[in-house]
Amino acid sequence: MKLPLNGELVDYQLVGTPVAQGTYSPARSRLAFAAAHVVADPLGDNSPGAPAVIDWEHTLGFRRHLWSLGLSVAEAMDTAQRGMGLDWAATQELIRRSAAEAPDGRIAVGVGTDQLPATPQPAAGSNGTGGAHSLDAVIAAYEEQLAVAEDVAAQPILMASRALCAAAGGPEDYRKVYDRLLSQSSRPVILHWLGSMFDPALEGYWGSASVDDAADTVVELINDNLQKVDGIKVSLLDADKEVALRKRLPQGVRLYTGDDFNYPELIQGDGDRYSDALLGIFAAIAPAAAAALKALDDNDLDTYERVFAPTVPLARQIFSAPTYYYKTGIAFLAWLNGYQPGFTMVGGLQTGRSLPHLADTFRLADQAGVLTDPELAVERFRQLLKVGGVDA
């Protein structure tokens, strides 16, 4: 076949050996969540700005696939296009449907504030043009979503909030919001630190542009709420910063890596400390992730490294700048592997990556062994090339 690479059509022969499929038990040595995407209904109006219309059969089928591999599901996170096409009404239904099928303890759900309008309306009778939401409005939005997580008995993930980032004047405002929410949760939560490369609106989260100063706020928050914090997911794409924070966490509080660039080394750890996993890339490389985690359970580090190593170039491709379009790559691979009928996404986000970018993704997925049915993947990619005007 031919691939559009480096501005020209290049002959390409598949070289990868698909990672063996199978059914796995959950890993013993690490907790591992895959942040799952949603499948758009190809007959729905999923144009930008329209309410999401979801293909529930394939969306839930993909989650069953993840559970069968021993992975837990991080539901309704940014991978599911929170704030980028998945509206709150669809999010609630997604959480309820997924939680109803999840094996015991194998699901955590995103709790955020994205039902708030992006730009608040000015108060009645004022001459203002709107601005940041009040902290009380942010708290109320979080509480509404926390109630849904409580209702389905799922572990909450307190997602980083654009509205809170806009409203907060400093670390004390983050403490006001998070202390209130933690006091209300009936079970320990996972905190969520999403870097601005994933969402530019989160620049300066925790009240400081300095990662080190922000980490001080996080550690203080956790120390003051030990009984209510299971761990924190960190997505900064900076292994050194993650390790530094991991060393500061109290005993028993988990660091869930969200570093889709450096996950093998962070999950393996340094002997004294390691990271658990809550990763979008695990949805794309699920069979490899399951095999690597089993090898880690067996203390077979050679197999662990051999399975994970070729997935890293693929992950860095999918999460390359602008990083927030990584969701397109996740859905693309799900389509190539037959987990959804078409390469469509809510909000029309399938246009978030170029054809050459997707061609490179295809090539790296082959080399990583995560094209589970290579013949189907080739056939589908040729269809995409043809639609794109490339006769290959």
Secondary structure, DSSP 8 states (H G I E B T S, - for coil): -EEEETTEEEE----------------SSS-EEEE----B-TTS---TTS---B-HHHHHHHHHHHHHTT-EEEESSGGGTBTTTB-HHHHHHHHHHHHHH--TT-EEEEE--TTS-SS----TT---------HHHHHHHHHHHHHHHHHTT-EEEE---HHHHHH--SHHHHHHHHHHHHHH-SS-EEEEEE-TTT-GGGTTGGG-S-HHHHHHHHHHHHHHTGGGEEEEEEE-S-HHHHHHHHHHS-TT-EEEE--TTTHHHHHH--SS---EEEESHHHHSHHHHHHHHHHHHTT-HHHHHHHHTTHHHHHHHHT-SSGGGHHHHHHHHHHHTTSSSSS--GGGGGGGS-HHHHHHHHHHHHHHT--SSHHHHHHHHHHHHHHTT---
